[in-house]
Amino acid sequence: MFIMPSSAERFGGKTEIISVCQYVHYAVVSLSEIDSQLAEIDENLVRNDLNALECGEQLSKRKELYEAKYPQTKRGAKGGKGNAKPLANVNAESALSFTSDTSSKTNKSKRTIEEDVQIATRIP
């Protein structure tokens, strides 16, 4: 366990550390380069207050990485929803569309994600 003071404040020129402590639980995981970049983008989308263009740029980059990791999810790709034969070695996570996966990880609607990606990709 790791204990960390929650904050410090200045009063009359003196710094006072508030004695409220929290327990922080963490896990160490190994991620591939693409998974690491996807996780970083997801964190930026959830934690940062981005404007529409910045959000669209982050989502556009995420879409590029996601489709590199799961090429079968690209629009019109062989093995997509229209193909009757399932691909070999495709797990449930990889079968999710980009918008479904991103929606579940960022708590944004699928339509909002689609619109934000469109904003970023249509600006020259």
C-alpha positions as CSV (number, residue, x, y, z in Angstrom):
1,M,0.0,0.0,0.0
2,F,1.0,3.6,-0.7
3,I,-0.1,6.5,1.5
4,M,-0.2,10.0,0.2
5,P,-1.2,13.3,1.7
6,S,-4.2,14.7,-0.1
7,S,-3.2,18.4,-0.3
8,A,-1.1,21.2,1.0
9,E,-2.3,24.8,1.6
10,R,-0.6,28.1,2.4
11,F,-1.9,30.2,5.4
12,G,-0.2,33.5,6.3
13,G,3.0,32.6,4.6
14,K,3.2,29.2,6.1
15,T,2.6,25.9,4.4
16,E,0.3,23.5,6.2
17,I,0.0,19.9,5.1
18,I,-3.5,18.6,5.6
19,S,-3.2,15.3,7.5
20,V,-6.0,13.5,5.6
21,C,-4.4,10.5,3.8
22,Q,-5.8,8.2,1.2
23,Y,-4.9,4.6,0.3
24,V,-4.0,4.2,-3.4
25,H,-4.4,0.8,-4.9
26,Y,-2.5,0.1,-8.1
27,A,-1.6,-2.7,-10.4
28,V,1.4,-3.0,-12.7
29,V,0.5,-4.2,-16.3
30,S,2.5,-4.6,-19.4
31,L,1.0,-3.0,-22.5
32,S,2.1,-3.1,-26.1
33,E,3.0,0.2,-27.8
34,I,-0.5,0.5,-29.4
35,D,-2.3,-0.4,-26.1
36,S,-0.2,2.1,-24.2
37,Q,-1.1,4.9,-26.7
38,L,-4.8,3.9,-26.6
39,A,-4.8,4.1,-22.8
40,E,-3.1,7.5,-22.8
41,I,-5.6,8.9,-25.3
42,D,-8.5,7.4,-23.3
43,E,-7.2,9.1,-20.1
44,N,-6.9,12.4,-22.0
45,L,-10.4,12.1,-23.2
46,V,-11.8,11.3,-19.8
47,R,-9.7,13.6,-17.6
48,N,-9.1,16.7,-19.7
49,D,-11.6,19.3,-20.7
50,L,-10.8,19.4,-24.4
51,N,-12.5,21.6,-27.0
52,A,-14.2,20.0,-29.9
53,L,-11.2,20.2,-32.2
54,E,-8.8,18.7,-29.6
55,C,-11.3,16.0,-28.8
56,G,-11.7,15.2,-32.5
57,E,-7.9,15.0,-33.0
58,Q,-7.5,12.6,-30.0
59,L,-10.4,10.5,-31.3
60,S,-9.0,10.5,-34.8
61,K,-5.6,9.3,-33.6
62,R,-7.4,6.7,-31.4
63,K,-9.3,5.4,-34.4
64,E,-6.1,5.1,-36.4
65,L,-4.5,3.1,-33.6
66,Y,-7.6,0.9,-33.0
67,E,-7.9,0.0,-36.7
68,A,-4.2,-0.8,-36.8
69,K,-4.7,-3.2,-33.9
70,Y,-8.0,-4.6,-35.2
71,P,-8.1,-4.2,-39.0
72,Q,-11.2,-6.3,-39.2
73,T,-13.2,-3.5,-37.6
74,K,-12.5,-1.0,-40.4
75,R,-15.5,0.0,-42.5
76,G,-15.8,-2.4,-45.4
77,A,-13.1,-4.7,-44.2
78,K,-13.4,-8.4,-45.0
79,G,-14.7,-10.1,-41.9
80,G,-16.9,-7.2,-40.8
81,K,-20.5,-7.6,-39.7
82,G,-21.6,-8.3,-43.3
83,N,-19.4,-11.4,-43.6
84,A,-21.2,-14.6,-42.6
85,K,-18.0,-16.4,-41.6
86,P,-16.4,-15.3,-38.4
87,L,-12.6,-14.7,-38.4
88,A,-10.4,-17.2,-36.7
89,N,-8.8,-16.0,-33.4
90,V,-11.1,-13.0,-33.0
91,N,-12.1,-12.5,-29.4
92,A,-15.2,-10.5,-28.2
93,E,-13.1,-7.4,-27.4
94,S,-11.7,-7.2,-30.9
95,A,-15.1,-7.7,-32.5
96,L,-16.3,-4.3,-31.1
97,S,-16.5,-1.4,-33.5
98,F,-14.3,1.6,-32.9
99,T,-17.2,3.7,-31.7
100,S,-18.6,1.0,-29.4
101,D,-15.2,0.4,-27.8
102,T,-14.5,4.1,-27.4
103,S,-18.0,4.9,-26.1
104,S,-17.6,2.3,-23.3
105,K,-14.2,3.6,-22.3
106,T,-15.0,7.4,-22.4
107,N,-18.7,7.5,-21.4
108,K,-19.6,9.4,-24.5
109,S,-22.3,8.4,-26.9
110,K,-21.4,6.7,-30.2
111,R,-22.9,9.5,-32.2
112,T,-20.8,12.1,-30.3
113,I,-17.7,10.1,-31.1
114,E,-18.6,9.8,-34.7
115,E,-19.3,13.6,-34.9
116,D,-16.0,14.5,-33.2
117,V,-14.0,12.3,-35.5
118,Q,-15.7,13.9,-38.5
119,I,-14.9,17.4,-37.2
120,A,-11.2,16.5,-37.0
121,T,-10.9,14.6,-40.3
122,R,-12.7,17.3,-42.4
123,I,-10.6,20.2,-41.3
124,P,-7.6,20.6,-43.7
